[in-house]
């Protein structure tokens, strides 16, 4: 097995925050005496990511995802623990490391707002020492794949959110980084733009073997791009494994849908087979324990004039939502 590109061991980050007392009296008191509290954003997490992996990094708001990415990008110093990315300690900020990774925050701009995107890309190319012909070839290829080649000479402030994010992604990948940290790259985008960004990331990962760590609240991003997910909650590692394992570990039931003209009349009797989650004319959907699916389906076919029957896994998005709710 190849050495990991990203190795995290016991990484922690604590912030010291000011806690203001309410009201005018609290504001005046704060002028002379301040109360502080320690907030543990990340608490002793461990994981390793191999070359070329595209890993989903999940957790509820405030779980510590962005803080972890910022430490791995060298923007924050950890309180404790160690990490190495491409053999470098990120917060030492060595030039050799900075030339081999990229961090893209969905809510932050790296393109100059009042300039055409092309000029920001040319500036980035100068900073990284990229030859002109290489820059032109890379920009042409990426903007063609993302469908924004005709937007290069448009002022960034005049672009739609989707167009701007695609050009931000082009800027992040201009120097061909070996590691890419993505924090909510599709946030706020319409479904067409989300799909285009996902397809581009999949293509880039497959062709360039770029190691990608992706955070997203859109489960469609995770399901379509990531075989492996890392889940953290309250700064601690909760799960690290295949996306399919989440179904096995946290969903002990399946959804059984039957199409039957008398389904509504039989609803009271159907409750003995499982929880009714949907009931409509001619259709009923049951939540059935995994180990009972086969006998329940057999009983339904024997007892009712069933026209059709479907068995589905619970949507992964629902399972993740339940995990976060815990």
Secondary structure, 3 states (H helix, E strand, C coil): CCCCCEEEEEEEEEEEEECCCCHHHHHHHHHHCCCEEEEEEEEEEEEEECCCCEEEEECCCCCCHHHHHHHHCCCCCCCEEEEEECCECHHHCCHHHHCCEEEEECCCCCCCCCCEHHHHHHHHHHHHCCCHHHHHHHHHHHHHHHCCHHHCCCEHHHCCHHHHHHHHHHHHHCCCCCEEEEECCCCCCCHHHHHHHHHHHHHHHHHHCCEEEEECCCHHHHHHHCCEEEEEECCEEEEEEEHHHHHHHHCCEEEEEEECCCCCCCHHHHCCCCEEEEEECCEEEEEEEHHHHHHHHHHHHHHCCCCEEEEECCCHHHHHHHHHHC
